[in-house]
């Protein structure tokens, strides 16, 4: 099993625990991991924030077996499943604030839209080595739930519903330069950026 570096259960971990107990393979298919890998160069080290069951790390390891892998997730159940799936990786139960390693690449696939405090996105920079990049993927929530641009709560999947231009402003306000803007193949992972700290 992959090494567990830190234990804890912040945020709405219970909701994700339930999801991963019911379906340990949740979010493991659909082409999004492959799309990310196809648009990145092999890094020496990766941190997958919101790693869930380790599906992204698993796909990356298939293509890049020499890379060092870390994952962080708020769900202890997800981290346990990821550790079994990816015994070559190290896992942290917590948030980006629980991470004390430096990496060449950070991936956030379907995670940042849940950051109620956008400063959390800005804090991701502190785990990057010099020259490191962030691969940020966010669903086009406002396309499938039209309405006002805002943080919509009321459930366990609270998230920002913003247009791409608004995300561009958030990204820049959090201290990143957009290296490349991409478009994913599905509305659930449509907005994609490769970022570097300013």
NORMO-V587602 format. One record per helix or strand of 3 or more residues. SS is the DSSP state (alpha for helix, beta for strand). FROM is the first residue (numbers start at 0). LEN is the number of residues. If there is no record, write none. Layout:
SS | FROM | LEN
SS | FROM | LEN
This chain:
beta | 2 | 4
alpha | 12 | 10
alpha | 31 | 7
beta | 44 | 5
alpha | 54 | 9
beta | 67 | 6
alpha | 75 | 10
beta | 89 | 4
alpha | 95 | 3
beta | 102 | 7
alpha | 111 | 3
alpha | 118 | 9
beta | 127 | 11
alpha | 140 | 4
beta | 149 | 3
beta | 158 | 3
alpha | 163 | 10
beta | 175 | 8
alpha | 186 | 3
beta | 190 | 7
